[in-house]
Amino acid sequence: MSYYTDGTNLRELPGFYIILPSGLVAGIPNLICLIYLFVRTLSRWWITKKSLPMVHRVPFYIAVTEFCILIINYINAGYSAIYGQTLQGVGCKLAGGLTFFAVTANMALVGLLSLVTYLRICRKRFFDMGIYDYKLHSIILTITLTLTLIGVKDYGPNKFWCYSAPSDPITPLITTAMIFLIMIVTLFCYLATLLQVNIQQNKMRNLGSDSATVSRIDLLVAKKIIGYILIFLIEWTPTIIYFIAQMLQYDNMWIYTVAVVFINFGGIGNAIIYTVHENWTNKYDSSANTNDSNKSSTGSDANMLNSIDGTSRNNQEPLSQIKIHNSVTVEKEIFAFNSSNLDLSNQE
């Protein structure tokens, strides 16, 4: 593969007028969908004045990392598209390091979420992630910073954008190994969780709720979360091919093009999954902000859902039947209301 350093006119390279415009154009719907996710999530939090359930926090966390990748890519690739050369000097090193940091954070986040979901559904193991999920974020930050600092001296121009310098064999190797490891773990957790969900649903359908080892609430949340994991797998598969080609010195503009287009699929796919599960608008109960009304109202499906939407309470209350979107009846005797835990049952 031919690499180009500072001062090279990128407009003379094959694929310049295809690769960079493709990535920049694909980023537009991605940005729109990410803003849509932010508006839906933050408006729900602002109106209800309550901690968000995990099924709303997961797409929000992923959207934050996707947004960081998008902005960095626009600065990185946008500069190359406008000026015909990559960012120079320290700016290029910073852009390359931030790109690696954002990509690693996104992968570590989804990898950990898929692992926690698998352990919850398949192994019946529960983890307390602390208030605001600070334990989850601490693990992600530690992994991301450690890997980013390993190649801190080697970030620089990498053909059409700034990432790892031509003389750096470590960063591409770390990136590829990290992607393979996380993708394998994520794929295994995805398939195992999906299989377990189907098995438990068949038990409930054929033998009744008492035969299932996982509650309907947990199964419902797991089905939602694995949807976001599937989008992650689709988004990053072409990137694996790109990094493998980079390591094998294979230069093909279509590999570049597919990679820069699919890296913008995360926000779009997550917005689709979110809308499928939550509909086009947020549904609020008129008394959502009043705890008393949540306790006293039993005739409304929305009121019942408000009692499990992530309100921070340490006590437990018995729930006999919970209706979800007028179609699913959930039978559960005891339900934990502590929203600071990474509790998959803490959702609508």
QUIJODA-V843191 format. One record per helix or strand of 2 or more residues. SS is the DSSP state (2 for helix, 1 for strand). FROM is the first residue (numbers start at 1). TO is the last residue. Records with the same first field share a line. If there is no record, write none. Layout:
SS = FROM-TO + FROM-TO
This chain:
2 = 10-12 + 16-48 + 54-83 + 89-122 + 131-150 + 170-207 + 209-211 + 216-247 + 253-262 + 265-278 + 291-296 + 301-306
1 = 155-158 + 161-164 + 316-318 + 321-324 + 328-331 + 334-336
